[in-house]
Amino acid sequence: MRTERGSRFHAAGWVISAGVMVVTFRMWQLHVREAEQRAEKAERTRDEAAQRRAMQERLRIARELHDSLTHSISVIQVQAGVAEHLAHKRGEEPPSALQAIREAGADAARELRATLSVLRAAEDGDSSGLCQLDSLVARARAAGLPVTVTVTGAERPLPPDVDRAAYRIVQEALTNVSRHAGLAQASVCLRYTPEALTIQVDNDGPGDGARPSGPGLGLIGMRERVSALGGQLHAGPGDGGGFQVSAELPARAPS
């Protein structure tokens, strides 16, 4: 009888021990998972802080360049204008180079102001997105660039950073066509899939005039935007000539 009772106590002890071990193991798993989550959160926080510092430094450099270059360009414009005025005063026809310098200075000043306004918008929270695509295309057409737009797949709201990046990619690609492709036509294609947004901008400009000369800052900026989002960018000659910019951005619908 005692032997049977002892066996029962022995078995119960094993059951209790096993239960304690299971509970302990489960608590250890939860602790490890919590520690991993805290580590991931800390890593994300460090990355975000580093990105903010990098952006602030870029903005500071951009502002300094803008201020110094704007002053220098203004001086050049004034001097060219004075030279033209003196030539007219003497009854002479001013050299065409003076007018070209003055006009180039005005264009450069406008470009600097536009660039800084974009950077300030990024600092304050850039609200640009594909909702402004129609306005962008309308401005391109008004400037003499024929543009067609095609959208495939089910349009949907995109994460804000993806939405902004998509708009800026199209904007920069169309700007490059206007500057470098001469008398060309451009097409913009947006393709929505459940996991991604594909952007493709083609132009049929002739030869090397269809592409930017050298690794322009616009293409570098596009690559940085796409890379930061974990996407892919291709920029190069199109299959049928001209130049093509295509990007694929991870674009899950925001929950």
C-alpha positions in Angstrom: 0.0 0.0 0.0 2.8 2.4 1.0 4.7 1.4 -2.1 1.7 2.2 -4.3 1.2 5.5 -2.5 4.9 6.4 -2.9 4.7 5.6 -6.6 1.8 8.0 -6.9 3.6 10.7 -5.1 6.7 10.1 -7.3 4.6 10.3 -10.5 2.9 13.4 -9.3 6.2 15.0 -8.5 7.4 14.3 -12.1 4.2 15.8 -13.5 4.6 18.9 -11.4 8.3 19.2 -12.3 7.5 18.8 -16.0 4.8 21.5 -15.7 7.2 23.9 -13.9 9.8 23.3 -16.6 7.2 24.0 -19.4 6.1 27.2 -17.7 9.7 28.2 -17.1 10.6 27.6 -20.7 7.6 29.5 -21.9 8.5 32.5 -19.7 12.1 32.3 -20.9 10.8 32.4 -24.6 8.6 35.5 -23.8 11.6 37.2 -22.1 13.8 36.5 -25.1 11.1 37.8 -27.5 10.6 40.9 -25.5 14.4 41.6 -25.4 14.6 41.1 -29.2 11.7 43.6 -29.7 13.4 46.1 -27.5 16.6 45.7 -29.4 14.8 46.1 -32.8 13.1 49.2 -31.5 16.3 50.7 -30.2 18.0 50.0 -33.6 15.1 51.7 -35.5 15.3 54.7 -33.2 19.1 55.0 -33.8 18.5 54.8 -37.6 15.8 57.4 -37.5 17.9 59.7 -35.4 20.8 59.3 -37.9 18.6 60.0 -40.8 17.3 63.2 -39.2 20.8 64.4 -38.5 21.9 63.7 -42.1 18.8 65.5 -43.4 19.5 68.5 -41.1 23.1 68.7 -42.3 22.1 68.5 -45.9 19.6 71.3 -45.4 22.2 73.4 -43.7 24.7 72.9 -46.5 22.0 73.6 -49.1 20.9 76.8 -47.4 24.5 78.0 -47.2 25.2 77.2 -50.9 21.9 78.9 -51.8 22.7 82.1 -49.9 26.3 82.4 -51.2 25.5 81.4 -54.8 22.5 83.6 -55.0 24.6 86.6 -54.0 27.3 85.8 -56.6 24.7 85.3 -59.3 23.0 88.5 -58.4 26.3 90.4 -58.7 26.9 88.8 -62.1 23.4 89.8 -63.3 23.8 93.4 -62.1 27.3 93.7 -63.8 25.9 92.3 -67.1 22.9 94.7 -66.9 25.2 97.7 -66.2 27.4 96.7 -69.2 24.4 96.5 -71.5 23.1 99.9 -70.2 26.5 101.6 -70.8 26.7 100.1 -74.3 23.3 101.5 -75.2 24.2 104.8 -73.7 27.3 104.9 -76.0 25.0 104.1 -78.9 26.6 100.7 -79.3 24.9 97.3 -79.7 25.8 95.3 -76.5 27.4 91.9 -77.2 24.9 89.1 -77.3 27.1 87.3 -74.7 26.0 89.9 -72.1 22.4 89.1 -72.6 23.1 85.4 -72.5 25.0 85.9 -69.2 22.1 87.9 -67.7 19.5 85.3 -68.8 21.6 82.4 -67.6 22.0 84.1 -64.2 18.2 84.6 -63.9 17.6 80.9 -64.7 20.2 79.8 -62.2 18.7 82.0 -59.5 15.2 80.5 -60.2 16.7 77.0 -60.0 18.3 77.7 -56.7 15.1 79.1 -55.2 13.1 76.1 -56.5 15.6 73.7 -55.0 15.6 75.3 -51.6 11.8 75.5 -51.6 11.8 71.7 -52.1 14.3 71.1 -49.4 12.4 73.3 -47.0 9.2 71.4 -47.8 11.0 68.2 -47.0 12.1 69.7 -43.6 8.6 70.9 -42.8 6.9 67.7 -44.1 6.7 67.4 -47.8 3.1 67.1 -48.9 3.8 66.2 -52.5 2.3 63.0 -53.8 0.7 61.4 -56.9 -2.4 63.4 -56.2 -0.5 66.3 -57.8 0.5 64.2 -60.9 -2.2 65.8 -63.1 -0.9 69.3 -62.3 2.7 68.2 -63.0 1.8 66.7 -66.3 -0.3 69.8 -67.2 2.7 72.1 -66.5 5.0 69.8 -68.6 2.5 70.0 -71.5 2.2 73.8 -71.2 6.0 74.0 -71.4 5.9 72.1 -74.8 6.5 68.5 -73.7 3.9 66.0 -74.9 3.2 63.6 -72.1 0.9 60.6 -71.9 -0.1 58.9 -68.6 -1.2 55.3 -68.2 -2.3 53.7 -64.9 -2.8 49.9 -64.6 -3.9 47.9 -61.5 -6.1 49.1 -58.7 -5.2 52.5 -57.6 -5.0 52.9 -53.8 -3.6 55.1 -51.1 0.1 54.6 -50.6 2.3 55.1 -47.6 3.3 58.8 -47.5 7.0 58.3 -48.1 6.3 56.0 -51.1 3.7 58.5 -52.4 6.2 61.4 -52.2 9.0 59.4 -53.7 6.9 58.3 -56.7 5.9 61.9 -57.4 9.5 63.2 -57.2 10.7 60.4 -59.5 8.2 61.3 -62.2 8.9 65.0 -61.6 12.7 64.6 -62.0 12.3 62.3 -65.0 10.1 64.7 -66.9 12.5 67.6 -66.0 15.4 65.6 -67.5 13.4 65.0 -70.7 12.7 68.7 -71.0 16.3 69.7 -70.5 18.2 67.0 -72.4 15.9 65.3 -74.9 15.1 68.2 -77.2 11.9 67.6 -79.3 10.8 64.4 -77.6 7.6 62.8 -76.3 7.3 61.3 -72.9 5.2 58.6 -71.4 4.5 57.9 -67.7 3.3 54.5 -66.7 2.2 53.6 -63.1 1.5 49.9 -62.3 -0.1 49.0 -59.0 0.3 45.5 -57.6 -0.7 44.2 -54.1 3.0 44.5 -53.0 4.5 47.3 -55.1 4.2 50.3 -57.3 6.2 50.4 -60.6 6.9 53.7 -62.2 8.2 54.0 -65.7 9.0 57.2 -67.6 10.1 56.8 -71.3 11.1 59.4 -73.9 11.9 59.0 -77.5 14.5 61.7 -77.7 17.2 61.2 -80.3 20.6 59.6 -79.3 22.6 60.9 -76.4 20.5 64.0 -76.2 17.8 61.9 -74.6 19.9 61.3 -71.5 21.4 63.6 -68.8 25.1 64.3 -69.4 27.0 62.6 -66.6 25.7 61.3 -63.2 23.4 64.3 -62.5 22.3 65.1 -59.0 18.7 64.4 -60.1 19.4 60.8 -60.8 21.5 60.5 -57.7 18.6 61.8 -55.7 16.2 59.4 -57.2 18.5 56.5 -56.4 18.8 57.6 -52.8 15.0 57.9 -52.4 14.4 54.5 -53.9 17.2 52.8 -52.0 15.9 54.3 -48.7 12.6 52.6 -49.3 14.1 49.3 -50.2 13.2 49.5 -53.9 15.0 49.3 -57.2 15.8 52.0 -59.9 17.0 51.6 -63.5 18.0 54.6 -65.6 19.4 54.1 -69.1 18.8 53.8 -72.8 15.4 52.5 -73.7 14.9 49.4 -75.8 13.6 51.4 -78.7 15.9 54.4 -78.3 15.6 57.4 -76.1 15.9 57.1 -72.4 14.0 55.2 -69.7 13.7 55.6 -65.9 11.9 52.8 -64.1 11.5 52.3 -60.4 9.8 49.6 -58.3 8.8 50.7 -54.8 7.5 48.4 -52.0 4.0 49.8 -51.5 1.7 47.9 -49.2 -1.5 49.8 -48.6 -1.4 51.6 -45.2 -3.4 49.8 -42.6 
